[in-house]
């Protein structure tokens, strides 16, 4: 069995590390470059960087921050926010990232996924999905709807249908972020995570809601995720990555030491 990955998430706004709850009330909590260095030193398997207002503000990613983070770590590094085509993907990869996450722009024009996979390989293209629970209907039969522009715009697009389409186009990984669970520290949205993991043949990252190592274990087992994204519990010093990995290992979850 492959080892499960533990991935700290750096949400960045105006070049600063930030954190909110359910995509609102974001507070400045420090320097993303220093945070990336710390998590790398602690044993993070990957780092994810999201420029959380780039898509809404219709601008590119702060590449200078990407370059500083990439030069500070030697583990896989994924970057998302404001990526609207192959040109932006190339700029992010040239800045030092191994993967590019596409989200809002891919919903508007799914060809971005296929073009990115053709240019850089599927392993470099991650689909980021921000998802909200809704009453099921004909357009959203799963009861999980894709929301874009940092949670500001509903799309009427079913999360499972979109996941399958994105993988067919060439996405090599999917990060499933529950808006309802984001920042709450009450646990991941396990039903959503499991449904997506069972619907596609590529790795799925659980995101949104981690408040304890048990939540992570649930996402990696019951939720069938290949990796767990974490933010608040490490940003605020409640747990270190070695503590999380030791707990998971003690409870039968295979992780890299």
C-alpha positions, -999 to 999 in steps of 0.1 A, spaced: 0 0 0 13 35 -9 21 58 20 -5 85 27 7 120 23 4 149 47 2 183 30 2 217 47 -18 243 28 -6 279 25 -35 302 16 -18 335 5 -34 369 1 -13 399 -9 18 379 -3 9 370 33 -2 337 48 -39 339 58 -66 317 72 -103 319 75 -134 298 81 -157 287 53 -138 311 29 -145 342 51 -130 362 78 -94 357 67 -67 369 91 -30 375 85 -10 348 103 25 353 90 51 348 62 43 319 38 80 314 30 89 309 67 59 286 71 70 265 41 105 262 55 92 251 89 69 224 74 96 211 51 120 208 81 93 190 101 87 164 74 58 175 53 54 153 22 43 182 -1 33 219 2 3 235 -14 2 272 -21 -30 290 -31 -32 326 -40 -68 329 -28 -78 361 -44 -60 359 -78 -90 344 -97 -115 369 -82 -92 398 -88 -85 385 -123 -47 387 -120 -18 363 -120 -2 346 -91 24 364 -70 53 346 -87 80 361 -65 64 344 -34 63 311 -54 100 314 -63 110 321 -26 90 291 -14 103 268 -41 139 278 -33 134 271 4 121 235 1 130 202 -16 96 184 -16 68 185 -42 52 219 -43 17 226 -59 5 261 -68 -30 274 -76 -49 306 -80 -51 328 -111 -40 301 -135 -60 307 -167 -40 289 -193 -8 272 -204 12 304 -203 4 308 -165 11 271 -159 45 274 -175 53 305 -154 44 287 -122 64 256 -131 93 278 -142 91 295 -108 99 262 -91 65 244 -86 61 207 -96 24 209 -100 -2 235 -110 -37 235 -95 -65 248 -117 -99 256 -103 -122 284 -114 -106 289 -148 -110 252 -156 -147 254 -149 -150 283 -173 -129 266 -200 -121 229 -194 -97 228 -223 -71 243 -199 -68 208 -183 -62 190 -216 -38 217 -229 -19 216 -196 -17 178 -195 -5 178 -231 22 204 -225 35 193 -191 20 158 -184 -10 148 -163 12 145 -132 17 183 -132 -21 191 -134 -42 191 -103 -79 199 -103 -89 220 -73 -126 217 -65 -144 240 -40 -176 222 -32 -207 231 -12 -235 207 -1 -269 216 -17 -303 199 -20 -300 173 -48 -317 181 -81 -315 172 -118 -284 194 -124 -266 184 -91 -278 148 -84 -250 141 -59 -260 170 -37 -225 186 -40 -221 216 -62 -189 232 -76 -184 268 -65 -158 291 -80 -141 324 -75 -132 317 -39 -167 306 -29 -184 336 -45 -201 321 -75 -223 290 -77 -221 270 -110 -249 245 -110 -222 219 -118 -222 185 -101 -190 177 -83 -188 141 -93 -196 148 -129 -169 175 -130 -144 152 -113 -149 125 -140 -148 150 -168 -116 166 -155 -98 133 -152 -109 123 -187 -94 156 -199 -61 148 -183 -61 159 -146 -37 137 -127 -49 145 -92 -80 161 -75 -80 182 -43 -115 182 -29 -122 211 -6 -154 213 13 -165 249 18 -189 238 45 -160 222 65 -133 247 57 -115 261 87 -141 246 112 -117 220 126 -147 197 130 -136 171 105 -134 166 68 -165 160 47 -161 123 45 -191 115 22 -179 140 -4 -143 128 -2 -153 91 -6 -177 97 -34 -150 116 -55 -123 90 -46 -146 62 -58 -156 81 -89 -121 86 -104 -89 65 -109 -65 93 -97 -53 103 -63 -77 124 -43 -66 149 -16 -91 156 13 -93 193 22 -112 214 47 -120 207 83 -90 191 99 -90 197 137 -72 166 150 -52 136 138 -83 114 141 -100 136 115 -70 130 92 -72 92 98 -109 92 90 -103 110 57 -74 87 47 -94 55 56 -132 60 55 -129 89 30 -104 69 9 -82 99 3 -46 95 -8 -36 126 11 -48 150 38 -45 187 34 -40 206 67 -39 242 77 -52 256 110 -40 228 132 -3 234 122 -5 271 115 -16 278 151 8 253 166 -18 229 179 1 200 164 35 195 146 38 174 115 59 148 134 32 145 161 5 140 134 25 114 116 34 95 147 -2 94 158 -14 82 124 13 55 123 4 43 158 -32 39 145 -23 18 115 -20 44 88 11 41 66 29 75 64 64 85 54 86 92 83 
